[in-house]
Amino acid sequence: MNKAELVEAISTAADLPKVTAARVLDAFTASVTTALQQGNDVSLVGFGTFTVKERAAREGRNPQTGAAIQIAAAKLPGFKPGKGLKDALK
């Protein structure tokens, strides 16, 4: 499902115009992004939790030359599904 299909599904389920559904989806993604940038988790009971995961710096290898390279530490978004979402997929 891409963004346009998700907007269509939200529009149909909530009986909203597509423009409003698109604004709601954009506001949701912006709010989650802002919360994660501030180091906060976003928990949606029954759905899941968005978190920031930290990956430590490490040494890697260039696959073409085999030379050692340093890979910088990084912060990455993570998602842990909740019980309701897990149960829905069984």
Backbone bond lengths (Angstrom), bond angles and torsions (degrees), N, CA, C in turn:
res aa  C-N    CA-C-N  psi(-1)  N-CA   C-N-CA  omega(-1)  CA-C   N-CA-C  phi
1 M - - - 1.450 - - 1.530 107.86 -
2 N 1.322 116.01 128.05 1.464 119.70 176.59 1.534 109.74 -98.68
3 K 1.325 115.83 -178.50 1.465 119.68 -175.14 1.530 112.00 -61.56
4 A 1.316 117.50 -42.49 1.466 120.52 -179.37 1.532 111.03 -61.86
5 E 1.323 116.74 -40.32 1.462 120.38 179.03 1.529 110.79 -69.26
6 L 1.321 117.14 -36.31 1.463 120.77 176.96 1.524 111.02 -66.24
7 V 1.325 117.18 -42.25 1.471 121.20 176.51 1.527 109.71 -60.23
8 E 1.320 117.19 -42.62 1.469 121.65 178.15 1.528 110.59 -61.31
9 A 1.331 117.64 -43.90 1.465 121.67 -179.50 1.525 110.87 -65.47
10 I 1.331 117.56 -42.15 1.471 121.21 178.24 1.526 109.69 -64.63
11 S 1.323 116.04 -43.48 1.459 121.36 179.86 1.526 111.33 -58.61
12 T 1.313 116.12 -45.00 1.462 121.15 -179.27 1.528 111.52 -69.23
13 A 1.338 116.62 -46.46 1.469 120.58 -176.06 1.527 112.32 -67.29
14 A 1.333 117.30 -36.31 1.467 120.69 -176.41 1.524 112.46 -99.12
15 D 1.334 117.43 1.85 1.462 122.68 -178.93 1.528 110.53 53.74
16 L 1.344 114.71 52.06 1.469 122.46 179.19 1.515 109.79 -119.80
17 P 1.321 116.62 154.85 1.467 118.56 171.79 1.533 109.42 -64.51
18 K 1.325 116.71 151.51 1.463 120.77 -178.40 1.528 112.01 -58.99
19 V 1.320 117.51 -36.14 1.464 120.77 -179.73 1.530 110.21 -62.70
20 T 1.323 116.99 -42.28 1.459 121.29 179.01 1.527 110.59 -67.47
21 A 1.329 116.66 -42.66 1.463 120.72 178.73 1.534 110.48 -61.52
22 A 1.320 117.14 -39.63 1.468 120.99 178.37 1.527 110.48 -64.59
23 R 1.335 117.24 -40.69 1.472 120.83 178.38 1.524 110.88 -65.95
24 V 1.326 117.37 -37.99 1.466 121.71 177.57 1.527 109.89 -63.85
25 L 1.323 117.44 -45.92 1.461 121.22 179.54 1.528 110.97 -63.53
26 D 1.331 116.88 -43.08 1.470 120.54 178.02 1.531 111.13 -62.96
27 A 1.324 116.92 -40.40 1.468 120.86 178.95 1.525 110.44 -66.00
28 F 1.320 117.48 -39.55 1.461 121.40 178.55 1.526 110.73 -63.10
29 T 1.325 117.09 -49.53 1.466 119.60 -178.44 1.527 111.01 -65.30
30 A 1.329 117.90 -37.31 1.464 120.66 178.35 1.528 110.43 -66.65
31 S 1.314 117.75 -39.86 1.462 121.57 179.93 1.523 111.39 -66.28
32 V 1.328 117.62 -42.78 1.462 121.25 177.71 1.527 109.94 -64.35
33 T 1.327 117.13 -43.78 1.463 121.48 179.35 1.518 110.91 -60.39
34 T 1.327 117.38 -45.97 1.470 121.47 -179.94 1.523 110.91 -62.21
35 A 1.318 116.61 -44.09 1.473 120.13 179.91 1.528 110.49 -62.12
36 L 1.318 118.22 -42.55 1.457 121.30 179.88 1.529 110.94 -67.62
37 Q 1.330 117.67 -37.45 1.460 121.00 177.47 1.529 110.95 -62.26
38 Q 1.319 116.59 -32.27 1.457 121.76 179.76 1.527 111.99 -83.87
39 G 1.334 116.72 -0.29 1.455 121.14 177.93 1.515 114.26 86.59
40 N 1.315 117.87 11.28 1.466 122.24 -179.70 1.525 110.72 -93.95
41 D 1.327 116.53 151.66 1.457 122.02 171.96 1.526 108.46 -89.38
42 V 1.321 116.70 154.95 1.460 122.05 175.48 1.527 107.02 -121.21
43 S 1.337 116.65 112.37 1.463 121.90 -177.65 1.517 110.12 -108.33
44 L 1.304 115.91 126.15 1.459 122.71 174.79 1.524 106.10 -116.53
45 V 1.334 116.03 102.48 1.463 121.46 -173.93 1.526 110.17 -54.87
46 G 1.314 116.13 129.30 1.459 122.20 -180.00 1.513 113.48 87.83
47 F 1.325 117.83 -18.65 1.464 121.04 -179.52 1.517 110.49 -105.08
48 G 1.349 116.83 -57.35 1.457 119.61 179.10 1.513 112.23 160.63
49 T 1.335 115.05 -175.23 1.453 121.65 -177.25 1.519 110.33 -129.81
50 F 1.323 115.42 128.29 1.458 122.09 173.79 1.526 107.24 -91.76
51 T 1.330 117.68 131.81 1.459 122.02 -178.37 1.528 110.13 -135.91
52 V 1.335 115.04 168.02 1.465 121.07 172.45 1.521 106.67 -104.83
53 K 1.321 115.73 124.85 1.461 121.18 177.41 1.520 108.45 -107.71
54 E 1.317 115.58 141.96 1.461 119.82 179.22 1.515 109.32 -107.22
55 R 1.323 114.67 129.02 1.462 121.09 177.15 1.525 107.72 -105.15
56 A 1.308 117.17 127.49 1.460 121.79 -178.13 1.527 110.85 -71.72
57 A 1.322 115.81 156.37 1.463 121.02 174.20 1.523 108.23 -65.19
58 R 1.303 115.94 148.38 1.460 119.77 -178.69 1.517 110.28 -153.97
59 E 1.308 114.98 167.97 1.456 120.28 178.02 1.516 108.47 -99.31
60 G 1.323 115.49 135.58 1.451 120.91 178.40 1.515 109.81 -125.68
61 R 1.309 115.95 -174.81 1.466 121.50 179.49 1.519 109.77 -129.08
62 N 1.331 114.98 138.72 1.453 120.63 172.59 1.524 106.70 -72.91
63 P 1.337 119.19 119.42 1.464 120.37 -175.27 1.537 113.44 -65.90
64 Q 1.330 117.76 -23.94 1.464 119.84 -179.37 1.522 112.34 -80.60
65 T 1.344 116.46 -40.30 1.464 119.81 -174.62 1.522 112.99 -108.95
66 G 1.313 117.60 -18.27 1.456 120.30 -176.70 1.523 113.27 79.72
67 A 1.335 117.32 1.25 1.458 121.46 -179.06 1.521 110.53 -70.32
68 A 1.322 116.04 143.99 1.459 121.34 178.01 1.521 109.37 -73.67
69 I 1.332 115.72 136.89 1.466 121.08 176.08 1.522 108.35 -131.25
70 Q 1.308 115.68 153.05 1.456 121.72 178.74 1.527 108.41 -94.70
71 I 1.317 117.41 124.94 1.463 122.69 177.32 1.521 106.94 -101.74
72 A 1.319 116.14 123.60 1.468 122.20 -175.30 1.528 111.68 -69.32
73 A 1.313 115.59 155.45 1.465 121.58 173.15 1.530 108.39 -63.95
74 A 1.318 116.29 152.97 1.466 119.62 -177.52 1.521 110.31 -147.47
75 K 1.318 115.04 152.73 1.463 121.99 171.10 1.520 106.37 -105.51
76 L 1.327 115.66 130.43 1.455 120.95 -176.56 1.530 110.28 -128.28
77 P 1.333 117.26 147.03 1.464 118.97 175.24 1.526 109.72 -74.77
78 G 1.315 115.30 145.65 1.455 120.71 176.32 1.516 109.84 -132.98
79 F 1.312 115.48 159.69 1.461 120.73 178.47 1.516 108.35 -139.73
80 K 1.334 116.25 129.65 1.455 121.56 175.36 1.525 107.28 -116.94
81 P 1.323 117.56 116.22 1.472 119.35 -177.88 1.525 111.73 -67.08
82 G 1.324 114.62 145.89 1.456 121.44 177.85 1.517 111.31 -85.69
83 K 1.319 115.96 173.02 1.453 121.81 -177.42 1.525 112.23 -60.34
84 G 1.325 116.92 -41.04 1.470 120.36 -179.30 1.523 112.05 -61.22
85 L 1.318 116.79 -41.79 1.467 121.17 179.48 1.520 110.38 -69.40
86 K 1.331 116.89 -42.02 1.469 120.79 178.78 1.526 110.10 -61.43
87 D 1.341 116.54 -45.20 1.454 120.87 -178.62 1.532 111.91 -65.04
88 A 1.334 116.46 -33.45 1.470 120.36 -179.84 1.522 111.88 -67.85
89 L 1.332 117.18 -23.04 1.460 120.69 -177.69 1.527 113.63 -92.99
90 K 1.318 117.51 -3.30 1.473 120.40 -179.25 1.501 110.52 -74.51
